[in-house]
Amino acid sequence: MSILPDGRYLDDAPYSPDKEKNELEHPELDAPRWLLIWRRFKKHKLGLVSGIFLFLSYLLLPFAGFIAPYTAKERDADHLYAPPQSISFFHNGDYIGAHVYRTEGVADLENFRWTYTEDESVPVKLEFFCHGGEYRVFGLIKSTRHLFCAPDDATVFLFGSDRLGRDVFSRILYGAQLSLTVGIIGICVSFALGIGFGSLAGYFGGRTDWAIQRLIEVLRSLPELPLWLALSAAVPSHWGPVAVFFIISIILGLLDWPGLARAVRAKFLSLREEDYVQAAEMMGARPSRVIARHMLPNFASHLIASAMLSIPAMILGETALSFLGLGLRAPAVSWGVMLNDAQNLAAIEIYPWTAIPMLPIILVVLAFNFLGDGLRDALDPYQN
């Protein structure tokens, strides 16, 4: 059933010779819902670009080791705090292909810092599809093939190196595997609890609603950051990086569900009075079927938009905990763990590239917010 521009349903409009004209002038009203959503979403340019960026980011996560020229733990003791290097294609006005220049570091004992100079007389060509440190594709398949790397007597630190001589660019790529995944796992936990408790409170009401509402109020009255810190500090220090990663993801999900539960409850309180819900109940449908088949689909658009807006909060939560030393810990690599090395303001002043891991965090959080805004508008295609 379609809607005319004046708000009437097309099938309920009185017959007139102009009916066919209306259908021809507004063919989009008879299009499938998914097509209306896509057409509306395409108009949100920031949301579309953000969606493409996030899709490519998650698509490349399993291949981070292939794109990175070094492994996450590979060290170069001769290039501590090396500055970012640029890739050049021309040398003395002649095109010679992608190359870098050798750098040599000297300890400045007066200013207590490392200074580096480039030897621009001899270019060092980069090697492509070369062999380097070992990594795992999809965490299973071992490989030593890298997209590009420098010969053994040279380095290619695109974003510089850290205090241990590790490539910041490579570690950002490896850190994305944990930092971007923690939001997906956390949102699964949060949605399972939020939808479960919210639907029960909104559908059944009465004592069930009262008990769940009091539980939500207790959780929301607790200060969030100290609660994060307390739960994270309770994780045993001898646990491995994988176990800590899953525990941190679950903790973030456990603390995020009350807001979603209230939104689901409010929507269900209105939906349970609808005719189609009451008709399903009169036909003997079980509460689980009524909730899953009739009520949740009418709330799906809000849930999808909420998910896109909640994932960046999970990423920022993991970053904050790891930055404070209570989240993921070395040897695990995440953006928060990398920023933990940038706590020294004096080091940032001398070596500002150690704070570069902030940039992917900002980009990803903004992308999720723009995508969430675009989906929220697109999932209601009949709204003006």
SULFENGI-V777537 format. One line per field, one symbol per residue. ss: DSSP state (~ for helix, > for strand, _ for the rest). Layout:
ss = ???
This chain:
ss = __>_____>~~~______~~~~~~~_~~~~__~~~~~~~~~~__~~~~~~~~~~~~~~~~~~~~~~~____________________>>>>__>>>>>>>>>>>>>>>____>>>>>>>>>>>>>_>>>>>>>>>>>___>>>>>>>>>___________>_____>~~~~~~~~~~~~~~~~~~~~~~~~~~~~~~~~~~~~~_~~~~~~~~~~~~~~~~__~~~~~~~~~~_______~~~~~~~~~~~~~~__~~~~~~~~~~~~~~~___~~~~~~~~____~~~~~~~~~~~~~~~~~~~~~~~~~~~~~~~~~~~~~___________~~~~~~____~~~~~~_~~~~_~~~~~~~~~~~~~~~~~~~~~~______
